[in-house]
Amino acid sequence: MRIFDIIIANWRRWLAVTLAVVSAIALSSCNPTQFKSQAAQVPQLVASTLGDPKTFNYALNQASPNVFAFIYEGLIGENGVTGAIEPALAESWQISEDKLRIVFTLREGLKWSDGEPLTADDVVFTYNDIYLNEKIPTDVRDVLKIGESRALPKVQKLDTRRVEFTIPEPFAPFLRTTGLVIMPAHSLRESVKTLDSEGKPKFISMWGVDTDPDKIIVNGPYRMASYQTNERVVFERNPYYWRKDAVGNPMPYIERFIWQIVENTDTALLQFRSGGLDMLGVSPLTFSLLKREEKRGDFTIYDGGPSSGTSFIAFNLNKGRKKDGTPLVNPIKSRWFNTVEFRQAVAYAIDRQTLIDNIFRGIGKTQNSPISVQSPYYLSPQEGLKVYDYNPENAKQLLLGAGFKYNDRGQLLDANGNRVRFTLLSSSGSRTAEAVGAQIKQDLSKIGIQVDLSLIDFGTLGEKLGNSFDWECYFGGFTGGVEPNDGANVWAPDGGLHVFNQKPQPNQSPIIGREVADWEAQIGRLYIEGAKELDEAKRQAIYAETQRLSQEYLPFIYLVNPLSLAAVRNNIQGVKYSGLGGLLWNIQELKIEQK
């Protein structure tokens, strides 16, 4: 999402849940000009985000934005404008005729940020010991699972610079899955081998946000220099980064990158307008103001086209119970949420065009699909995708047909006379999120539903969604990309981000009595079929069916697809902003023109 201003700088492009619906490129009340006085001659870029990092361990990450796009690379990368696959740590690769084998050749002389050599051993370790290790609870494994058997690729070293990946059956996204970041064997191998008192690898507790940044060994354009909770992450140029420009100059060009941590977007706007911030995600609420100030403020507003992410509300459909017998969701409300007509009625009752006109200032379109509009697999309404244009009367008829009823005050009751009322959670710190939530509350009141809007901090929301599962409805979004299979961990019933009916992960408490609906299982099967189908026309047909099912059964009720807009100081050169890649996907190419 963009206003919803997510920095989709992760060119590795696997879908990560966005719990902060406005993870804006913003700035906190700490004045970044202090850094300029402390290091006057050091070229530096100042941007920021809502919320602290959740982990420095890539394999365990579930949140976006995150630090990994700046500090790590994989064998391949993805162009943030075109979506094309490009060489990264691997200078080349060869795919066998039967599409079951890829041999990668690493660049010569690769090094980690501590100067140690980066070799094929690191690649094999990353995949075999971390991503494919069943003892490590990583969402990455969901993306690598192949076919009905859910088999995993085999990875072996051929020599110091060559690594072979093999799979048992055709897997269309095979090449793109090798863009996962490579992690350092010399720093992490011992933690994978060593088990704690519960028999879990020590790796699971490695590289949390309390780790000294100097201990985090990386291979990307930057390494972390410092992290101060609720304040900032400071990145410095990785002296061993492999990229050089056409004339041999080391990259990235900008020596220091400062990521401020903010609590709200109002402060961000003030700081940008006062000149303390180099870039800002532009929301529809601030577009007109900033557009008038472009010349005076010496900045340019870039239009990156439609956002590649999604925004939605989702209901907790999990029918399970905690091990003490307590239901995750009140059984009365669970029956409402698991009634498809109820979800469809809610979809019809939300006036998305008014959301666009009033809150998004006309800068966006209604959203109907989980697949990014930039993807060749996107199914448009013109091609037959079901839509839920505002129709409160239709919503009421669906509810009455499903056994709900109205009292003499127009309040919606279920068949047993219970008042229909639920809590909608959203991340705090954004006027846009508050406004969207307020309108949804107002819209649903028109069909007799009472919504209690609860704005909570990023960390608490993440805990509820990903650990305690203690929630009824939430407003959030996912990042997007070209390859649908990058969302396999969202749509597979046992996926780590199957948030609307979450299965507990290996390190979490069990859930008793969880059920998987037929349509839910069917979407999961279709994602498996789509991944193994090599014929592009057939793949498109398969993913079209997943979108039809998603819109029929509405595990996510999609809202708005805004334009991606960002304001950048004119002395920042090399910007290639897009809705697909975001603002900082090519951070290694950015330059600061000295005035």
C-alpha positions in Angstrom: 0.0 0.0 0.0 1.2 3.5 -0.5 -0.8 5.9 1.7 -0.7 3.2 3.4 2.7 4.7 2.2 4.7 1.5 2.4 8.3 1.7 1.2 8.2 -1.3 -1.1 11.9 -1.3 -1.5 12.3 -5.0 -1.0 13.2 -6.0 -4.5 13.3 -9.6 -3.3 9.6 -9.3 -3.6 8.0 -11.8 -1.2 4.8 -10.7 0.3 5.1 -9.4 3.8 2.2 -8.4 6.0 1.8 -4.7 6.5 0.3 -4.2 9.9 0.8 -0.4 9.9 -1.6 0.8 7.2 0.3 4.0 6.9 3.9 3.0 7.1 4.7 6.4 5.6 8.1 7.7 4.6 7.9 10.2 7.3 10.0 12.0 10.0 9.8 12.1 13.8 10.0 15.1 16.1 13.8 14.5 16.4 15.4 17.0 14.2 17.6 15.3 11.6 19.6 18.5 11.0 21.5 17.5 14.1 23.2 14.8 12.1 24.3 17.3 9.5 26.0 19.4 12.1 27.7 16.3 13.5 29.0 15.1 10.2 28.9 18.1 7.9 30.8 16.7 5.0 29.2 13.2 4.9 26.6 12.8 2.2 23.5 11.4 3.9 19.9 10.7 3.1 17.2 11.1 5.7 13.9 9.2 5.4 11.7 7.5 8.0 8.9 5.1 8.9 6.1 4.5 11.4 7.2 2.0 14.0 10.4 0.3 15.2 11.9 -2.7 13.4 10.5 -6.0 14.7 13.7 -8.1 14.1 17.1 -8.0 12.5 16.7 -11.6 11.6 15.5 -11.8 8.0 14.3 -15.4 8.2 11.9 -14.5 11.1 10.6 -11.3 9.7 6.9 -10.8 9.0 6.6 -7.0 8.8 7.1 -4.4 6.1 8.7 -1.9 5.8 11.9 -3.4 7.4 15.6 -2.9 7.3 16.4 -5.9 5.1 16.0 -4.2 1.7 19.0 -1.9 2.6 21.3 -4.4 4.1 20.9 -7.7 2.2 20.8 -9.1 -1.3 19.9 -12.4 -2.9 21.3 -14.3 -5.8 19.0 -12.2 -8.1 17.1 -9.0 -7.8 14.1 -7.4 -9.3 13.9 -4.1 -11.2 11.5 -1.9 -9.2 10.1 -0.3 -12.3 9.7 -3.1 -14.8 9.6 -6.1 -12.4 12.3 -7.8 -14.6 14.7 -10.2 -12.9 18.3 -8.9 -12.7 21.6 -10.3 -11.5 22.6 -9.6 -8.0 25.1 -11.7 -6.0 25.0 -14.2 -8.9 26.5 -12.8 -12.1 24.7 -15.4 -14.2 22.6 -18.6 -14.2 21.7 -21.4 -16.4 18.3 -23.2 -16.5 18.1 -26.8 -17.7 15.9 -27.7 -20.7 13.4 -29.5 -18.4 13.2 -26.4 -16.1 14.1 -28.6 -13.1 17.6 -27.3 -12.5 19.3 -23.9 -12.2 23.1 -23.4 -11.7 24.1 -20.0 -10.4 27.6 -18.6 -10.7 28.4 -16.1 -8.0 30.4 -12.9 -8.7 34.1 -13.2 -8.1 35.5 -11.6 -4.9 32.2 -11.2 -3.0 32.6 -10.3 0.7 30.5 -9.9 3.8 30.4 -6.5 5.6 33.1 -7.8 8.0 35.5 -8.6 5.1 35.0 -12.4 5.2 34.5 -14.1 1.8 30.9 -14.7 0.6 30.9 -18.1 -1.3 28.7 -20.9 -2.4 28.9 -22.2 1.2 26.9 -19.3 2.4 24.2 -19.9 -0.2 23.9 -23.6 0.7 23.9 -22.8 4.4 21.2 -20.1 3.9 18.8 -22.5 2.1 19.5 -25.9 3.6 20.2 -24.8 7.2 17.8 -21.9 7.6 15.0 -21.7 5.0 14.5 -25.4 4.5 15.1 -26.3 8.1 11.8 -27.4 9.7 13.0 -26.4 13.1 13.1 -22.8 12.1 9.7 -21.1 11.8 10.2 -19.0 8.7 7.5 -17.8 6.3 10.1 -18.1 3.5 9.5 -21.8 3.4 5.9 -21.3 2.3 7.1 -19.6 -0.9 9.6 -22.5 -1.6 7.1 -25.4 -1.3 6.4 -27.1 -4.6 3.4 -29.0 -5.8 0.8 -31.1 -4.0 3.6 -32.9 -2.1 4.9 -29.5 -0.8 8.4 -30.7 -1.6 11.3 -28.3 -1.1 14.2 -27.7 -3.6 17.5 -29.3 -3.1 20.5 -27.0 -3.0 24.1 -28.2 -3.4 27.5 -26.6 -3.9 29.3 -27.4 -7.2 32.4 -25.4 -6.4 33.4 -22.1 -4.6 31.3 -20.0 -6.9 28.7 -22.3 -8.3 25.5 -23.6 -6.7 22.9 -25.9 -8.1 19.2 -25.8 -7.3 17.0 -28.7 -8.3 13.3 -29.4 -8.0 11.2 -32.6 -8.4 8.6 -31.1 -10.8 8.0 -27.9 -12.8 7.6 -24.8 -10.7 7.0 -21.6 -12.7 8.3 -19.1 -10.0 11.4 -21.2 -9.5 13.9 -18.5 -10.6 12.2 -15.7 -8.6 12.3 -17.7 -5.4 16.1 -17.6 -5.5 16.0 -13.9 -4.8 15.7 -14.6 -1.1 18.5 -12.9 0.8 21.7 -14.8 1.6 22.8 -15.0 5.2 26.4 -15.4 6.6 27.3 -19.0 7.5 30.4 -18.0 9.4 28.3 -15.8 11.8 25.2 -17.9 12.2 26.1 -21.6 11.6 26.8 -22.3 15.3 23.4 -20.8 16.3 21.6 -23.2 14.0 23.4 -26.2 15.3 23.0 -25.3 19.0 19.7 -26.2 20.6 18.1 -24.5 23.7 16.5 -26.3 26.6 13.3 -26.8 24.6 15.2 -28.3 21.6 14.8 -25.2 19.4 17.8 -23.8 17.5 19.5 -20.9 19.2 19.1 -19.1 15.8 15.5 -18.3 16.6 16.6 -16.0 19.3 19.5 -14.5 17.3 19.7 -11.0 15.9 16.7 -9.5 17.7 16.4 -5.8 17.8 18.4 -5.8 21.1 21.4 -7.0 19.2 24.4 -4.6 18.8 24.2 -3.6 15.1 27.9 -4.2 14.8 27.1 -7.9 15.2 24.8 -8.0 12.2 26.8 -9.2 9.2 25.3 -8.2 5.9 26.0 -8.2 2.1 23.8 -5.3 0.9 24.6 -1.7 0.1 24.5 -0.6 3.7 25.2 -2.0 7.2 23.6 -0.8 10.4 25.7 1.6 12.4 23.3 2.2 15.3 19.7 1.7 16.4 17.9 3.7 19.1 14.4 2.5 20.0 11.6 4.9 19.1 14.2 7.2 17.5 16.2 6.0 14.5 18.2 3.4 12.6 21.4 4.8 11.2 22.9 2.9 8.2 26.4 3.4 6.8 27.9 2.4 3.5 29.0 -1.2 3.4 32.7 -0.9 2.3 32.7 -4.4 0.9 29.5 -4.1 -1.2 30.2 -5.5 -4.7 28.5 -2.9 -6.9 30.6 -0.4 -8.8 29.5 2.0 -11.5 30.6 2.1 -15.1 33.8 3.9 -14.3 34.7 1.8 -11.3 33.4 4.1 -8.5 32.1 2.1 -5.4 28.4 2.2 -4.7 26.2 3.2 -3.0 27.1 6.9 -3.5 25.4 8.1 -0.4 27.6 7.3 2.7 24.9 7.5 5.4 21.2 6.7 5.4 19.1 7.7 8.4 15.7 6.1 9.0 13.8 8.1 11.5 11.1 6.3 13.6 7.9 8.3 13.9 4.6 8.1 15.8 2.4 10.0 13.4 2.4 11.5 9.9 1.5 15.1 11.0 5.0 15.5 12.5 6.4 14.0 9.3 4.7 16.7 7.2 5.9 19.5 9.4 9.5 18.3 9.4 9.5 17.8 5.6 8.1 21.3 5.0 10.8 22.8 7.3 13.5 21.1 5.3 14.7 18.5 7.8 13.7 15.5 5.7 14.8 14.5 2.2 11.7 12.6 1.1 8.1 12.1 2.1 5.4 9.7 1.1 2.6 12.0 -0.1 -0.9 11.1 1.0 -4.1 12.4 -0.7 -4.6 14.5 2.4 -1.4 16.4 1.9 -1.1 16.3 -1.9 -2.7 19.7 -2.7 -0.7 21.5 0.0 2.6 20.0 -1.1 1.9 20.5 -4.8 1.6 24.3 -4.1 4.9 24.3 -2.3 7.0 22.3 -4.8 9.0 25.3 -6.1 9.4 27.1 -2.8 10.4 23.9 -1.1 12.8 22.8 -3.9 11.3 19.4 -4.2 9.4 17.3 -6.8 6.3 15.2 -6.3 6.8 11.9 -8.2 3.8 9.9 -9.5 4.7 6.2 -9.3 1.4 5.0 -10.8 -1.1 2.7 -8.9 0.1 1.2 -5.7 1.2 -2.5 -6.0 -0.1 -3.3 -2.5 -3.6 -3.9 -1.1 -5.7 -2.3 1.6 -8.6 -4.2 3.2 -10.6 -5.1 6.2 -10.6 -8.7 7.3 -12.6 -10.7 9.8 -11.1 -13.4 12.1 -12.6 -16.6 10.7 -10.8 -18.9 13.0 -13.2 -21.2 14.8 -10.6 -22.7 17.0 -10.0 -22.6 20.7 -6.9 -22.1 22.9 -5.6 -25.1 24.8 -7.6 -24.0 27.9 -10.8 -24.2 25.8 -11.3 -20.5 25.4 -12.6 -19.6 21.9 -10.3 -17.3 19.9 -13.4 -15.4 18.8 -16.7 -15.1 20.7 -18.8 -18.0 19.2 -21.7 -15.6 18.6 -19.6 -13.2 16.5 -17.7 -16.1 14.9 -21.0 -17.3 13.4 -21.6 -13.9 11.9 -18.1 -13.6 10.5 -18.2 -17.1 9.0 -21.4 -16.4 7.2 -20.4 -15.4 3.6 -23.6 -13.3 3.2 -22.5 -11.2 6.2 -19.1 -10.5 4.7 -20.7 -9.7 1.3 -23.2 -7.4 3.0 -20.3 -5.5 4.7 -18.6 -5.2 1.4 -21.7 -3.7 -0.2 -22.2 -1.3 2.7 -18.8 0.3 2.5 -18.9 3.4 0.2 -15.5 3.0 -1.4 -16.1 5.8 -3.9 -16.7 8.2 -1.1 -13.6 7.0 0.6 -11.7 7.9 -2.7 -13.5 11.2 -3.2 -13.3 12.5 0.4 -10.3 10.8 2.1 -8.1 10.1 -0.9 -9.1 13.3 -2.7 -9.9 11.4 -5.9 -6.3 10.0 -6.1 -7.1 6.3 -6.5 -9.5 3.7 -7.7 -11.6 1.0 -6.0 -9.7 -2.2 -5.3 -11.1 -5.7 -6.0 -8.2 -8.1 -6.4 -5.4 -9.5 -4.1 -3.1 -9.5 -7.1 -1.3 -6.3 -8.0 -2.5 -4.3 -11.0 1.0 -4.4 -12.4 1.0 -8.2 -12.6 0.1 -10.0 -15.8 -2.0 -12.3 -13.7 -4.3 -9.5 -12.5 -8.0 -10.0 -13.3 -9.9 -6.8 -13.8 -13.6 -6.2 -13.3 -13.9 -5.7 -17.0 -12.7 -9.3 -17.4 -15.4 -10.6 -15.1 -14.1 -10.1 -11.5 -16.9 -9.6 -9.1 -17.2 -6.1 -7.5 -19.1 -4.7 -4.5 -20.2 -1.2 -5.5 -21.9 0.7 -2.7 -25.5 -0.7 -2.3 -26.8 -0.7 1.3 -30.2 -2.0 0.3 -28.5 -5.0 -1.3 -26.5 -5.4 1.9 -29.7 -5.4 4.0 -31.4 -8.0 1.8 -28.4 -10.3 2.1 -28.5 -10.0 5.8 -32.2 -10.7 6.0 -31.8 -13.7 3.7 -29.1 -15.1 6.0 -31.4 -15.0 9.1 -30.5 -11.6 10.5 -33.3 -9.1 11.5 -33.8 -5.5 12.5 -35.4 -4.2 15.6 -37.7 -1.1 15.7 -34.6 1.2 16.1 -33.0 -0.1 12.9 -30.3 -2.1 14.8 -29.2 -5.4 13.2 -29.8 -8.5 15.3 -28.9 -12.1 14.6 -31.5 -14.9 14.6 -31.1 -15.2 18.4 -31.6 -11.5 19.1 -28.0 -10.6 19.7 -27.0 -7.1 18.6 -24.5 -7.2 15.8 -21.5 -5.3 17.1 -17.7 -5.8 16.6 -14.4 -4.1 17.1 -12.3 -2.8 14.1 -8.6 -2.6 14.9 -6.2 -0.3 13.0 -2.7 1.0 13.6 -2.6 4.4 15.3 -0.6 7.4 14.1 -2.3 8.1 10.8 -5.1 10.6 10.1 -5.9 8.6 7.0 -6.3 5.4 8.9 -8.5 7.1 11.4 -10.6 8.7 8.7 -11.0 5.4 6.8 -12.0 3.6 10.0 -14.4 6.4 10.9 -16.2 6.2 7.5 -16.4 2.4 7.7 -18.0 2.8 11.1 -20.5 5.3 9.7 -21.3 3.2 6.6 -22.0 0.1 8.6 -24.2 1.9 11.0 -26.5 2.6 8.0 -27.2 -1.1 7.8 -27.6 -1.4 11.6 -24.1 -2.7 12.5 -22.3 -1.0 15.4 -18.5 -0.8 14.9 -16.2 0.1 17.7 -13.1 1.6 16.1 -9.9 0.9 18.1 -6.6 2.5 17.1 -3.6 0.7 18.7 0.1 0.9 18.2 1.9 -1.0 15.6 3.5 -3.5 18.0 0.3 -4.4 19.8 -1.6 -4.9 16.5 1.2 -7.2 15.3 1.0 -9.2 18.5 -2.8 -9.7 18.2 -2.6 -10.7 14.5 0.5 -12.9 14.6 0.6 -14.4 18.1 -2.4 -14.1 20.4 -5.0 -14.1 17.5 -7.1 -12.0 19.8 -9.0 -9.8 17.3 -12.4 -9.6 15.5 -11.8 -7.4 12.5 -8.8 -5.3 11.4 -7.8 -2.8 8.7 -4.5 -3.4 7.1 -2.7 -4.4 3.9 -0.1 -6.4 2.1 2.7 -5.4 -0.1 2.5 -6.7 -3.7 4.5 -7.7 -6.7 4.5 -9.3 -10.1 4.6 -13.0 -9.1 1.3 -14.3 -7.4 3.2 -17.2 -5.7 5.0 -14.6 -3.6 1.6 -14.6 -1.7 1.6 -18.3 -1.1 2.1 -17.8 2.6 -1.1 -15.7 2.6 -3.3 -18.2 0.7 -2.0 -21.6 1.8 -4.2 -22.7 4.7 -1.1 -23.5 6.7 0.8 -20.4 5.6 2.5 -18.1 8.0 0.4 -15.1 6.9 -2.9 -16.8 6.4 -4.1 -14.2 8.8 -7.9 -14.5 8.5 -7.7 -18.1 9.7 -4.2 -18.4 11.1 -2.7 -21.7 11.9 -0.2 -21.4 14.8 3.5 -21.6 13.9 5.9 -24.1 15.4 6.9 -21.8 18.3 3.3 -20.8 19.2 0.6 -22.3 21.4 -1.6 -24.9 19.6 -5.2 -24.1 18.5 -7.9 -26.8 19.0 -10.7 -27.2 16.5 -9.5 -24.9 13.7 -11.4 -25.6 10.5 -10.5 -24.9 6.9 -13.5 -24.0 4.6 -13.8 -25.7 1.2 -13.3 -22.4 -0.7 -10.3 -21.7 1.4 -8.7 -25.0 0.7 -9.5 -24.6 -3.0 -7.6 -21.3 -3.2 -4.7 -23.0 -1.6 -4.8 -25.8 -4.2 -5.1 -23.4 -7.1 -1.9 -21.6 -5.9 -0.1 -24.9 -6.0 -1.4 -25.6 -9.5 -0.5 -22.1 -10.7 3.0 -22.4 -9.4 3.7 -25.7 -11.3 2.0 -24.6 -14.5 4.5 -23.4 -17.1 2.0 -22.4 -19.8 1.4 -18.7 -19.3 -2.2 -18.7 -20.6 -3.1 -21.6 -18.3 -1.3 -19.8 -15.3 -3.4 -16.7 -15.9 -6.6 -18.8 -16.0 -5.7 -20.5 -12.7 -4.9 -17.2 -10.9 -8.0 -15.7 -12.4 -10.0 -18.4 -10.6 -8.3 -17.6 -7.3 -9.3 -14.0 -7.6 -12.9 -15.0 -8.4 -13.0 -17.2 -5.3 -11.5 -14.5 -3.2 -14.1 -11.9 -4.3 -16.9 -14.4 -3.8 -16.0 -15.5 -0.3 -14.3 -12.3 0.8 -11.6 -13.3 3.4 -10.4 -9.8 2.6 -12.7 -7.0 1.8 -10.6 -4.8 -0.5 -11.0 -1.0 -0.4 -8.9 1.4 -2.3 -5.9 1.3 -4.7 -4.4 4.8 -4.3 -1.8 6.3 -6.6 1.8 6.1 -5.3 3.1 9.6 -4.7 6.3 10.8 -3.1 8.0 14.2 -2.6 11.8 14.2 -3.0 14.3 17.1 -2.6 15.7 18.2 -5.9 19.2 17.6 -4.8 18.6 13.8 -4.7 19.5 12.4 -8.1 18.8 9.0 -9.6 15.2 8.6 -8.3 13.3 5.9 -10.1 10.0 5.9 -8.2 7.3 3.4 -9.0 4.2 1.8 -7.4 5.9 -1.5 -7.8 9.3 -0.9 -6.4 8.7 2.1 -4.2 11.1 5.0 -3.6 14.3 3.4 -2.4 14.5 0.2 -4.4 17.6 1.6 -6.2 19.1 3.3 -3.1 22.6 2.3 -4.2 22.2 4.5 -7.3 21.0 7.7 -5.6 23.3 10.7 -5.3 23.2 13.9 -3.4 24.1 17.0 -5.4 26.1 19.4 -3.2 24.7 22.9 -3.3 
